[in-house]
Amino acid sequence: MVAPRPSSRRHWKPTCLYYTQGKCTMMNDATHLEKFSHSLTMDLPVNVSAADKVKPQKFDYLLILDLEGKVEILEFPVMMIDAQSMEFIDSFHRFVRPTAMNEQRLREYIEGKYGKFGVDRVWHDTAIPFKQVLQEFEDWMENNNLWKKKQGGSLKSAAFVTCGNWDLKTKVPEQCKVSKIKLPTYFMEWINVKDIYLNFYRRRATGMMTMMRELQMPIVGSHHLGIDDSKNIARVVQRMLAEGAVMQITAKRQSSTGGVNFLFRDRIR
């Protein structure tokens, strides 16, 4: 159900993945609570002494998104942090059930992807179709005053942050076609943290692990488990904010069916 414990973090407990999806039924079980964390804040602490170094930001909130799944989306995790205080505010996490695979192929797919983390059972217990995931995500955004369903359009004083352009340039549009839904308007622009990293530190980083290694940050949880990757990318963003980086939109889609404009001259290709 959880990722292995990283040896570099004392007192760390793996996160209950039923809890992250609002489906934990063992909140009164002392043994369960002792074994698993039910607070993502513990993995996203803020260095209060560094808050004075944070520069004014265009956005109030940053939504760190890191999808998992090559054929269809399997996991949709989002970490919400305050762009000025760097504090963790809320999270959204759903496992996503593919709709274009037969059951045997799906079982093999999930075993290969999540069996090594020991979370294949929780995936099967909780995964829902992508269309339902987006409906629940939109409710979550409304509850956090990030977006209004009646008004539509872009996010309200918030921006998605991804580690690369693949998530929102390629995968979400592909999944929307498979799920036979229109690409939501709030997915039209995003911040590629790789480009911000390149222009702020003046050095290239090909991915999350490179950034964490260069910043001498230990990984939390397991690489390629979406909920853990989104937390680790959020930690990188927190560090960059604390060191004076400004988060800016790096890519914009012209329309739901149009191409993408990349806004930085120096960017990771």
PyMOL commands that set and color helices and strands:
alter all, ss='L'
color gray80, all
select helices_A, chain A and resi 19-21+30-35+40-43+48-53+103-117+120-126+130-143+166-178+185-187+193-201+208-214+226-242
alter helices_A, ss='H'
color red, helices_A
select strands_A, chain A and resi 61-65+75-82+88-97+128-129+158-162+189-192+251-253+260-262
alter strands_A, ss='S'
color yellow, strands_A
deselect
rebuild
show_as cartoon
